[in-house]
């Protein structure tokens, strides 16, 4: 196979035999793909994990893992943990700063380059054949298998799982529709030097500066990951907002273009197909991203578990993994719908949310439980539905603002 492993990957990933016929080919070595490959391999399936980039790969991301995300992983991640955060500094429209602290960790931060590669290493140790710098060039669906082609080699796979992110296009060859970006994120990294006023083990959040946006700063061991999130059509506004956020904290700004990386934050439209014959999509590739904060790692990992269950069952009966789509609709989509409801309420009255969190201890605890993952978004939506007149007013004001 003309798909070589990188020098760094070779130190940790054992060389595998050339694939002939395998049970599952996983395309994409992010959290969703790497964990799926691990879960399938430990169940005894023959798995190939293919990544088009050279590993370890650069990935723009805040790298914040909440409590339920860490709990979901089947192994400890201490080797790649950068910081554990239990303190948040909030500003509203870059003003009125205040600090809130929670007795339990809110977020565990990681650098995505190291975190993703750590998951790939676990998959390789479990028996997955891992190939990076490997571009899949063709897919042909047949009744009981899918033929996969890369540069110089062809193999047969009973199933294919696409975990190739929001920008992946290969899955369209098997009939999957493109995932439209609802939001985009702009991210950059800043050295934690003497010029940086931020305090380690603290998360910084600004909201309310522009409609449907927020800015953030996540602490890492030797640097900060900072960025902004907002609607895709407001790209230029987000760049300006990122500069304002940095200026607000007197951070050094180099002349010219900011060295940010942009990435799409897609949200699945309910009913969009997730399974086509013997192929399925998961993680960002399926649009399984929470729209309120833009968090996607938990849903990537959760979808990997659901995909592993469906593929294991389908493999035993040699059928399509249709149960995966049913599981996503039942277990993940209510959370994403609830997050959308909360986002619409927040976008209407960000100043009111800021006031509640600042002055009302119970409101802060409620938000902290959402950040930690202790409280699900579907629970929040149920609370909001108890006040239908308020919810209808929020939606009406939101439509007017739009």
C-alpha positions as CSV (number, residue, x, y, z in Angstrom):
1,X,0.0,0.0,0.0
2,X,1.4,3.4,-0.9
3,X,0.2,4.9,2.4
4,X,3.1,5.4,4.7
5,X,3.0,6.0,8.4
6,X,4.7,9.1,9.7
7,X,8.0,9.0,11.6
8,X,6.3,9.9,14.9
9,X,3.5,7.5,14.4
10,X,5.9,4.6,13.7
11,X,7.4,5.0,17.1
12,X,4.0,4.2,18.8
13,X,1.9,2.4,16.1
14,X,3.0,-1.1,15.2
15,X,3.3,-1.9,11.5
16,X,0.3,-4.0,10.3
17,X,-0.2,-6.4,7.5
18,X,-1.6,-5.2,4.2
19,X,-5.4,-5.3,4.4
20,X,-7.1,-7.8,2.1
21,X,-10.6,-8.2,3.4
22,X,-11.6,-6.5,6.6
23,X,-14.7,-6.1,8.6
24,X,-14.8,-2.3,9.0
25,X,-12.8,0.5,7.4
26,X,-13.0,3.7,9.4
27,X,-12.2,6.9,7.5
28,X,-10.9,9.7,9.7
29,X,-8.7,9.4,12.8
30,X,-10.4,12.1,15.0
31,X,-12.0,11.2,18.3
32,X,-15.1,9.5,16.7
33,X,-13.0,7.4,14.2
34,X,-10.3,6.5,16.6
35,X,-12.6,5.4,19.4
36,X,-14.8,3.5,17.0
37,X,-11.8,1.6,15.7
38,X,-10.7,0.8,19.3
39,X,-14.2,-0.4,20.3
40,X,-14.5,-2.6,17.2
41,X,-11.0,-4.0,17.6
42,X,-11.4,-5.1,21.2
43,X,-14.6,-6.9,20.1
44,X,-12.5,-9.0,17.7
45,X,-13.4,-7.3,14.4
46,X,-10.8,-6.7,11.7
47,X,-10.5,-2.9,11.5
48,X,-8.5,-0.5,9.3
49,X,-8.3,3.1,10.4
50,X,-7.4,5.5,7.5
51,X,-6.4,9.1,7.9
52,X,-5.6,11.4,5.0
53,X,-3.3,13.7,7.1
54,X,0.0,12.7,8.6
55,X,-0.3,11.9,12.3
56,X,-0.1,13.6,14.7
57,X,-2.2,16.1,12.9
58,X,-3.0,19.8,13.7
59,X,-6.6,20.4,14.8
60,X,-8.0,23.8,15.7
61,X,-10.0,23.3,18.9
62,X,-10.4,24.6,22.4
63,X,-9.9,21.1,23.6
64,X,-12.3,21.3,26.5
65,X,-13.6,17.9,27.8
66,X,-16.4,18.1,30.3
67,X,-17.0,15.6,33.1
68,X,-19.3,13.3,31.1
69,X,-16.9,13.2,28.1
70,X,-14.0,12.1,30.3
71,X,-16.3,9.5,32.0
72,X,-17.2,8.2,28.6
73,X,-13.7,7.2,27.6
74,X,-12.8,3.5,28.4
75,X,-9.3,4.4,29.5
76,X,-7.5,7.0,31.5
77,X,-6.2,10.1,29.6
78,X,-3.8,11.6,32.2
79,X,-0.9,11.5,29.8
80,X,-2.5,14.1,27.6
81,X,-4.3,16.3,30.2
82,X,-3.1,19.9,30.1
83,X,-5.2,21.7,32.8
84,X,-8.2,21.0,35.0
85,X,-10.5,24.0,35.2
86,X,-13.1,24.8,37.9
87,X,-13.1,28.6,37.6
88,X,-14.7,30.9,35.0
89,X,-14.4,34.6,34.3
90,X,-17.4,36.0,32.4
91,X,-17.7,39.2,30.6
92,X,-20.7,40.6,28.7
93,X,-20.0,42.6,25.6
94,X,-16.3,42.7,26.7
95,X,-17.3,44.4,30.0
96,X,-18.6,43.7,33.5
97,X,-16.2,40.9,34.4
98,X,-17.0,38.6,37.3
99,X,-15.7,35.3,38.5
100,X,-17.5,32.1,39.3
101,X,-16.0,28.9,40.9
102,X,-17.5,25.4,41.1
103,X,-16.4,22.8,43.7
104,X,-16.0,20.1,41.0
105,X,-13.9,20.3,37.8
106,X,-15.8,22.0,35.0
107,X,-13.5,21.2,32.1
108,X,-10.4,19.1,31.5
109,X,-8.3,20.7,28.7
110,X,-6.2,18.8,26.1
111,X,-4.4,19.7,23.0
112,X,-6.2,18.0,20.2
113,X,-3.1,17.0,18.4
114,X,-1.9,15.0,21.4
115,X,-5.4,13.8,22.5
116,X,-6.4,12.5,19.0
117,X,-3.1,10.7,18.6
118,X,-3.5,9.2,22.0
119,X,-6.8,7.6,21.0
120,X,-5.2,6.4,17.7
121,X,-2.5,4.7,19.8
122,X,-5.1,2.9,21.9
123,X,-6.8,1.7,18.7
124,X,-3.6,0.4,17.3
125,X,-2.7,-1.4,20.6
126,X,-6.1,-3.1,20.4
127,X,-5.3,-4.5,17.0
128,X,-6.5,-1.8,14.5
129,X,-4.4,-1.4,11.3
130,X,-3.7,2.4,11.2
131,X,-2.6,4.2,8.1
132,X,-2.0,7.9,8.0
133,X,-1.0,10.1,5.1
134,X,-3.4,7.8,3.2
135,X,-5.9,9.3,0.7
136,X,-8.8,7.0,-0.1
137,X,-9.5,7.6,-3.8
138,X,-12.4,5.4,-4.6
139,X,-15.4,3.5,-3.1
140,X,-17.6,0.9,-4.8
141,X,-20.6,-0.5,-3.0
142,X,-21.5,-4.1,-3.7
143,X,-24.2,-6.3,-2.2
144,X,-22.2,-7.6,0.7
145,X,-19.1,-5.4,0.8
146,X,-17.5,-2.1,-0.2
147,X,-14.4,-2.0,-2.3
148,X,-12.0,0.7,-1.0
149,X,-9.2,2.1,-3.2
150,X,-6.2,4.2,-2.2
151,X,-3.0,5.0,-4.1
152,X,-1.6,1.7,-5.2
153,X,-3.8,-0.7,-3.3
154,X,-7.4,-2.0,-3.1
155,X,-9.1,-3.9,-0.3
156,X,-12.6,-5.1,0.5
157,X,-14.5,-4.1,3.6
158,X,-17.8,-5.4,4.8
159,X,-18.6,-2.0,6.3
160,X,-17.3,1.6,6.1
161,X,-17.7,4.2,8.8
162,X,-17.1,7.9,7.9
163,X,-15.6,10.0,10.7
164,X,-13.9,12.4,8.3
165,X,-15.2,15.6,9.8
166,X,-17.4,18.4,8.5
167,X,-15.3,19.0,5.4
168,X,-15.2,15.4,4.3
169,X,-16.6,14.7,0.8
170,X,-15.7,11.1,0.2
171,X,-18.9,9.9,1.9
172,X,-21.0,11.6,-0.8
173,X,-19.9,8.8,-3.2
174,X,-22.1,6.4,-1.3
175,X,-25.1,8.7,-1.2
176,X,-24.7,10.8,1.9
177,X,-25.7,14.4,1.7
178,X,-23.4,17.3,2.5
179,X,-23.7,18.7,6.0
180,X,-24.3,22.4,6.0
181,X,-22.4,24.5,8.5
182,X,-24.6,26.3,10.9
183,X,-21.7,28.0,12.7
184,X,-18.0,28.5,12.3
185,X,-15.2,28.7,14.8
186,X,-12.0,30.8,14.6
187,X,-9.2,29.5,16.8
188,X,-5.6,30.5,17.5
189,X,-3.0,29.7,20.2
190,X,-1.2,32.2,22.4
191,X,1.9,31.7,24.5
192,X,1.3,31.9,28.2
193,X,4.1,34.4,28.7
194,X,4.5,37.4,31.0
195,X,2.3,39.6,28.7
196,X,-0.7,37.4,29.1
197,X,-2.9,38.6,32.0
198,X,-4.9,35.3,32.3
199,X,-4.7,33.0,35.3
200,X,-4.1,29.3,34.8
201,X,-6.8,26.8,35.6
202,X,-9.4,29.5,34.6
203,X,-11.8,29.6,31.6
204,X,-12.6,33.0,30.1
205,X,-15.9,33.5,28.3
206,X,-17.4,36.6,26.7
207,X,-21.0,36.7,25.4
208,X,-23.5,39.2,24.2
209,X,-21.1,41.2,22.1
210,X,-22.7,40.1,18.8
211,X,-25.9,38.1,18.0
212,X,-25.4,34.3,18.4
213,X,-21.7,34.6,19.2
214,X,-19.3,34.1,22.1
215,X,-15.6,34.2,22.7
216,X,-13.5,31.9,24.9
217,X,-10.0,31.1,26.2
218,X,-9.0,27.7,27.4
219,X,-5.8,27.3,29.5
220,X,-3.2,24.7,28.4
221,X,0.1,23.8,30.1
222,X,2.2,26.3,28.2
223,X,-0.3,28.3,26.1
224,X,-3.8,29.4,25.7
225,X,-6.3,28.3,23.0
226,X,-8.6,31.2,22.2
227,X,-11.3,31.7,19.7
228,X,-14.8,32.8,18.8
229,X,-17.9,31.0,17.6
230,X,-20.8,32.4,15.6
231,X,-23.0,32.0,12.5
232,X,-21.3,31.1,9.3
233,X,-22.4,34.2,7.3
234,X,-20.8,36.5,9.9
235,X,-17.2,35.5,9.2
236,X,-15.8,39.0,9.0
237,X,-17.6,40.0,12.1
238,X,-16.1,37.1,13.9
239,X,-12.6,38.1,12.9
240,X,-13.3,41.6,14.3
241,X,-14.7,40.1,17.4
242,X,-11.6,37.9,18.0
243,X,-9.4,41.1,17.7
244,X,-11.7,42.9,20.2
245,X,-11.6,40.0,22.6
246,X,-7.8,40.0,22.6
247,X,-7.7,43.8,22.9
248,X,-10.1,43.7,25.9
249,X,-7.5,41.6,27.8
250,X,-4.5,43.7,26.5
251,X,-3.1,40.7,24.6
252,X,-0.3,41.3,22.1
253,X,-1.7,41.7,18.5
254,X,0.8,41.3,15.6
255,X,0.3,43.5,12.6
256,X,-1.6,42.0,9.7
257,X,-3.8,39.0,9.6
258,X,-4.4,37.1,12.8
259,X,-3.0,33.6,12.7
260,X,-6.3,31.9,13.3
261,X,-7.6,28.6,11.9
262,X,-11.2,28.4,10.8
263,X,-13.4,25.3,11.1
264,X,-17.0,24.5,10.4
265,X,-19.5,23.6,13.2
266,X,-22.2,21.6,11.4
267,X,-25.5,20.7,13.0
268,X,-27.6,17.8,11.7
269,X,-31.0,18.4,10.4
270,X,-33.4,15.8,12.0
271,X,-34.1,13.1,9.6
272,X,-30.9,13.4,7.6
273,X,-29.8,9.8,6.6
274,X,-26.9,8.4,8.7
275,X,-26.8,5.0,7.2
276,X,-26.6,4.1,3.5
277,X,-26.4,0.3,2.9
278,X,-23.3,-0.9,4.6
279,X,-21.9,2.6,5.4
280,X,-22.6,5.0,8.2
281,X,-21.5,8.5,9.3
282,X,-20.6,9.6,12.9
283,X,-19.2,12.6,14.8
284,X,-18.9,15.9,13.0
285,X,-19.3,14.1,9.7
286,X,-22.9,13.4,10.8
287,X,-23.4,17.0,12.1
288,X,-23.6,15.7,15.7
289,X,-22.5,18.9,17.3
290,X,-24.2,20.7,20.1
291,X,-25.2,24.2,18.9
292,X,-25.3,26.1,22.2
293,X,-21.6,26.0,23.0
294,X,-20.3,24.3,19.8
295,X,-19.1,21.3,21.8
296,X,-18.7,18.2,19.6
297,X,-16.2,15.8,21.2
298,X,-18.7,14.2,23.6
299,X,-21.2,13.6,20.7
300,X,-18.4,12.2,18.6
301,X,-17.5,9.7,21.3
302,X,-21.1,8.9,22.0
303,X,-21.8,8.2,18.4
304,X,-18.8,5.9,18.2
305,X,-20.3,3.8,21.0
306,X,-23.6,3.6,19.1
307,X,-21.9,2.9,15.8
308,X,-19.8,0.1,17.5
309,X,-23.0,-1.5,18.8
310,X,-24.8,-1.3,15.5
311,X,-21.8,-2.6,13.5
312,X,-21.1,-5.5,15.8
313,X,-24.7,-6.6,15.6
314,X,-24.8,-6.1,11.8
315,X,-21.6,-8.0,11.4
316,X,-23.0,-11.0,13.2
317,X,-26.1,-11.1,11.0
318,X,-24.4,-9.7,7.8
319,X,-27.0,-7.0,7.4
320,X,-27.1,-3.2,7.2
321,X,-26.4,-1.3,10.5
322,X,-29.8,0.4,10.5
323,X,-30.1,0.3,14.3
324,X,-27.4,3.0,14.5
325,X,-29.7,5.6,13.0
326,X,-32.5,4.7,15.3
327,X,-30.1,4.9,18.3
328,X,-28.9,8.4,17.3
329,X,-32.5,9.7,16.9
330,X,-33.4,8.3,20.4
331,X,-30.2,9.1,22.4
332,X,-28.5,12.1,20.8
333,X,-31.0,14.2,18.8
334,X,-33.1,15.1,21.8
335,X,-30.0,16.7,23.4
336,X,-29.2,18.6,20.2
337,X,-32.7,19.8,19.9
338,X,-32.7,21.0,23.5
339,X,-29.5,22.8,23.0
340,X,-31.0,24.6,20.1
341,X,-33.9,25.7,22.2
342,X,-31.6,27.0,24.9
343,X,-29.5,28.8,22.3
344,X,-32.5,30.6,20.9
345,X,-33.5,31.8,24.4
346,X,-29.9,33.0,25.2
347,X,-29.6,34.8,21.8
348,X,-32.7,36.8,22.6
349,X,-31.6,37.9,26.1
350,X,-27.8,37.5,26.6
351,X,-27.8,40.3,29.1
352,X,-30.4,38.6,31.2
353,X,-28.4,35.3,31.3
354,X,-25.3,37.3,32.3
355,X,-27.2,39.0,35.1
356,X,-28.6,35.7,36.4
357,X,-25.3,34.0,36.4
358,X,-23.7,37.0,38.0
359,X,-26.2,37.6,40.8
360,X,-28.0,34.3,41.3
361,X,-26.1,31.4,42.7
362,X,-28.7,28.9,41.7
363,X,-28.5,30.0,38.1
364,X,-24.7,29.7,38.2
365,X,-25.0,26.1,39.6
366,X,-27.4,25.3,36.8
367,X,-25.1,26.6,34.1
368,X,-22.1,24.8,35.7
369,X,-24.0,21.5,35.6
370,X,-24.6,22.1,31.9
371,X,-20.9,22.8,31.3
372,X,-19.9,19.7,33.3
373,X,-22.5,17.6,31.5
374,X,-24.3,16.7,34.7
375,X,-27.5,18.2,33.3
376,X,-28.7,17.4,29.8
377,X,-30.0,19.9,27.3
378,X,-33.2,17.9,27.0
379,X,-33.8,18.5,30.7
380,X,-33.4,22.3,30.2
381,X,-35.8,22.2,27.3
382,X,-38.4,20.4,29.5
383,X,-38.0,23.2,32.1
384,X,-38.5,25.9,29.4
385,X,-41.6,24.1,28.1
386,X,-43.3,24.6,31.4
387,X,-43.5,28.2,30.5
388,X,-44.9,28.2,27.0
389,X,-45.8,31.9,26.8
390,X,-42.2,32.8,27.7
391,X,-40.8,30.4,25.1
392,X,-43.2,31.7,22.4
393,X,-42.1,35.2,23.2
394,X,-38.5,34.3,23.0
395,X,-38.9,32.7,19.6
396,X,-41.0,35.7,18.3
397,X,-38.3,38.1,19.4
398,X,-35.6,35.9,17.9
399,X,-37.4,35.9,14.5
400,X,-37.7,39.7,14.7
401,X,-34.0,40.1,15.4
402,X,-33.1,37.8,12.5
